[in-house]
Amino acid sequence: MLKQEIFYRFIIVNLCFATLLAIGYLIPRKWGNYSQTDCTIPIYISNQGIHTEIIVPVKNEYFNWNQYLPLTEIGRDTNFEYEYLSFGWGDRAFMLETPTSKGINPVIAFKALFLPTPSTLQIQGYLVFSRNIETKCVKISAENYLRMVNFIKNSFQLDAAGNKMKISYGYHNNDSFYEAKGSYSILRTCNDWTAEALRKAEVNTPLWSTLSSSIMFHLNSGCECS
């Protein structure tokens, strides 16, 4: 009887936990009409399977990323005329040693989830968007875009002289890894970082933003791309 009671309690606890996660997944942080005052700048979110990234124009009349992060530093590619940059934050060991989700090291994945671990920012330049990844576009106001830009800029870990610290080139000819602020864990994942950046731009996100699919499901600024 004792074993049966323990088993039932285990089932109930797991059902309650699953219910809470489902509620967090399905419920948005904003309800009703939350359209932005102007729909000026398109931004894109890409879903890499278990990881989301923010894709923004290299430059517009409000901000030029080339002045903050010279395009010549980003990749090995000799063509620096990128039109877009993507930013993804995550566990340093996992991102540096896992080129695709098919080659996940279980030990590194366990440490990333259950231990506070150092983080990194992966920056990638694009001439055009890759159609091999799922992307969604929303438009935001210039004011909200600059808020998001400042959030991304503040995610870089700087040295004593105020310089960004490059770790290494990435897996492609157009990307690199940089030292980042903050620790990665199950309590703050790569997708939580994306959600934080989107909230700075008044873009809707889920209550529980750990999964990439929940980010894509709720992605809405009130200003859709044409």
C-alpha positions as CSV (number, residue, x, y, z in Angstrom):
1,M,0.0,0.0,0.0
2,L,2.8,2.4,0.8
3,K,4.5,1.8,-2.5
4,Q,1.1,2.4,-4.3
5,E,0.5,5.6,-2.4
6,I,4.0,6.9,-3.3
7,F,3.4,6.0,-6.9
8,Y,0.1,7.9,-6.9
9,R,1.7,11.0,-5.3
10,F,4.5,10.8,-7.9
11,I,1.9,10.8,-10.7
12,I,0.0,13.7,-9.2
13,V,3.1,15.8,-8.7
14,N,4.2,15.2,-12.3
15,L,0.7,16.0,-13.6
16,C,0.6,19.2,-11.7
17,F,4.1,20.1,-13.0
18,A,3.1,19.3,-16.6
19,T,0.0,21.4,-16.2
20,L,1.9,24.4,-14.9
21,L,4.3,24.1,-17.8
22,A,1.5,23.9,-20.3
23,I,-0.2,27.0,-18.8
24,G,3.1,28.9,-19.0
25,Y,3.6,27.7,-22.6
26,L,0.2,28.7,-23.8
27,I,-0.4,32.0,-21.9
28,P,1.0,35.2,-23.3
29,R,2.4,38.0,-21.1
30,K,0.2,40.5,-22.9
31,W,-3.5,40.3,-23.6
32,G,-5.8,42.4,-25.9
33,N,-4.7,45.2,-28.1
34,Y,-1.0,46.1,-27.7
35,S,-0.2,47.5,-31.1
36,Q,2.9,49.7,-31.3
37,T,2.6,53.4,-32.1
38,D,4.5,52.9,-35.3
39,C,5.8,50.0,-37.3
40,T,9.1,51.1,-38.5
41,I,11.8,48.4,-38.2
42,P,11.5,44.7,-39.1
43,I,13.2,42.2,-36.9
44,Y,13.3,38.4,-37.3
45,I,13.4,35.5,-34.9
46,S,14.9,32.3,-36.1
47,N,14.1,28.9,-34.6
48,Q,17.1,26.6,-34.8
49,G,15.2,23.7,-33.2
50,I,16.1,24.1,-29.5
51,H,17.5,27.6,-29.8
52,T,16.3,31.0,-31.0
53,E,18.2,33.9,-32.4
54,I,17.4,37.5,-33.1
55,I,18.1,38.8,-36.6
56,V,18.4,42.6,-37.2
57,P,19.5,44.9,-40.0
58,V,23.2,45.7,-40.0
59,K,22.3,49.4,-40.2
60,N,19.4,51.8,-40.5
61,E,18.9,55.4,-39.7
62,Y,18.7,54.6,-36.0
63,F,21.7,52.4,-35.4
64,N,24.7,51.0,-37.3
65,W,26.0,47.7,-35.8
66,N,29.2,48.1,-37.9
67,Q,30.2,51.0,-35.7
68,Y,29.8,48.9,-32.5
69,L,30.9,45.5,-33.8
70,P,33.1,45.9,-37.0
71,L,31.9,43.4,-39.7
72,T,35.5,42.5,-40.5
73,E,35.8,40.8,-37.1
74,I,32.8,38.6,-37.4
75,G,33.9,35.8,-39.7
76,R,36.6,34.4,-41.9
77,D,34.6,35.4,-45.0
78,T,36.4,38.1,-47.0
79,N,33.0,39.5,-48.0
80,F,31.9,41.9,-45.3
81,E,28.8,43.4,-47.0
82,Y,26.4,41.7,-44.6
83,E,22.8,43.0,-44.6
84,Y,21.8,41.3,-41.4
85,L,23.3,40.1,-38.1
86,S,21.9,37.4,-35.9
87,F,22.5,37.3,-32.1
88,G,22.2,34.1,-30.0
89,W,23.1,33.8,-26.3
90,G,23.7,30.4,-24.6
91,D,25.9,28.1,-22.6
92,R,29.5,28.6,-23.7
93,A,30.6,24.9,-23.7
94,F,27.5,23.7,-25.3
95,M,27.5,26.3,-28.1
96,L,31.2,26.0,-28.8
97,E,31.2,22.2,-29.0
98,T,27.8,21.5,-30.6
99,P,27.6,22.6,-34.2
100,T,24.2,20.9,-34.7
101,S,21.5,19.5,-32.4
102,K,22.3,16.0,-33.7
103,G,25.7,15.9,-31.9
104,I,24.6,16.9,-28.4
105,N,27.0,15.8,-25.7
106,P,24.8,14.6,-22.8
107,V,27.4,15.6,-20.1
108,I,27.7,19.1,-21.4
109,A,23.9,19.3,-21.8
110,F,23.4,18.2,-18.2
111,K,25.9,20.7,-16.9
112,A,24.3,23.5,-19.0
113,L,20.8,22.8,-17.5
114,F,21.5,22.0,-13.9
115,L,24.7,24.0,-13.1
116,P,25.3,27.8,-13.5
117,T,27.7,27.8,-16.4
118,P,29.5,30.6,-18.4
119,S,27.7,32.0,-21.4
120,T,28.6,33.2,-24.9
121,L,27.1,35.3,-27.7
122,Q,27.2,33.9,-31.2
123,I,27.1,36.6,-33.9
124,Q,26.5,35.6,-37.5
125,G,26.4,37.8,-40.6
126,Y,24.0,37.2,-43.5
127,L,23.9,38.6,-47.0
128,V,20.4,37.2,-47.4
129,F,18.3,35.0,-45.1
130,S,18.7,31.3,-45.1
131,R,15.5,29.5,-46.1
132,N,16.7,26.4,-44.3
133,I,15.7,27.8,-40.9
134,E,12.3,28.8,-39.6
135,T,12.0,32.6,-39.2
136,K,9.2,34.9,-38.3
137,C,9.2,38.7,-38.8
138,V,7.6,41.5,-36.7
139,K,7.9,45.2,-36.9
140,I,8.7,47.5,-34.0
141,S,9.0,51.2,-33.3
142,A,12.4,52.9,-33.5
143,E,12.3,53.6,-29.8
144,N,11.6,49.9,-28.9
145,Y,14.3,48.8,-31.4
146,L,16.9,51.0,-29.6
147,R,15.8,49.4,-26.3
148,M,16.4,46.0,-27.7
149,V,19.8,47.1,-29.2
150,N,20.9,48.3,-25.8
151,F,19.9,45.0,-24.2
152,I,22.0,43.1,-26.8
153,K,24.9,45.4,-26.4
154,N,24.8,45.0,-22.6
155,S,25.0,41.3,-23.0
156,F,28.6,41.5,-24.2
157,Q,31.2,40.9,-21.5
158,L,33.9,43.6,-21.8
159,D,37.5,43.6,-20.7
160,A,39.1,46.2,-18.4
161,A,39.6,48.5,-21.4
162,G,35.9,48.3,-22.4
163,N,36.6,46.0,-25.5
164,K,34.4,43.1,-26.5
165,M,36.2,39.7,-26.0
166,K,36.2,37.4,-28.9
167,I,36.5,33.7,-28.0
168,S,36.9,32.1,-31.4
169,Y,35.5,31.9,-34.9
170,G,32.3,29.9,-35.3
171,Y,31.4,26.8,-37.4
172,H,30.9,28.8,-40.6
173,N,32.8,31.5,-42.4
174,N,30.5,34.2,-41.2
175,D,30.2,33.8,-37.4
176,S,32.1,34.2,-34.2
177,F,31.7,33.6,-30.4
178,Y,32.1,36.4,-27.9
179,E,32.3,36.4,-24.1
180,A,28.9,37.2,-22.6
181,K,27.4,38.3,-19.3
182,G,25.3,36.1,-17.2
183,S,25.2,32.4,-16.3
184,Y,23.3,29.8,-18.3
185,S,21.0,27.3,-16.5
186,I,17.6,25.8,-16.7
187,L,16.3,29.0,-14.9
188,R,17.7,31.2,-17.7
189,T,18.2,29.6,-21.0
190,C,19.0,30.8,-24.5
191,N,15.3,31.2,-25.3
192,D,14.7,33.1,-22.0
193,W,17.4,35.6,-23.2
194,T,15.6,36.0,-26.5
195,A,12.3,36.6,-24.7
196,E,14.0,39.2,-22.5
197,A,15.3,41.1,-25.5
198,L,11.8,40.9,-27.2
199,R,10.1,42.3,-24.1
200,K,12.4,45.3,-24.3
201,A,10.9,45.9,-27.7
202,E,7.4,45.4,-26.5
203,V,7.0,42.1,-28.4
204,N,4.7,39.6,-26.8
205,T,6.3,36.5,-25.3
206,P,5.0,33.5,-23.3
207,L,5.0,33.3,-19.5
208,W,7.3,30.3,-19.8
209,S,9.8,31.0,-22.5
210,T,12.3,28.1,-22.1
211,L,11.2,26.3,-25.3
212,S,12.0,27.8,-28.7
213,S,8.5,26.8,-30.0
214,S,6.8,28.8,-27.3
215,I,8.7,31.9,-28.5
216,M,7.6,31.4,-32.0
217,F,4.0,30.6,-31.0
218,H,3.5,33.9,-29.2
219,L,5.7,36.2,-31.3
220,N,3.6,39.3,-31.9
221,S,4.3,43.0,-31.8
222,G,1.0,44.2,-33.1
223,C,2.8,45.2,-36.3
224,E,3.2,42.3,-38.6
225,C,5.6,42.3,-41.6
226,S,4.0,42.4,-45.0
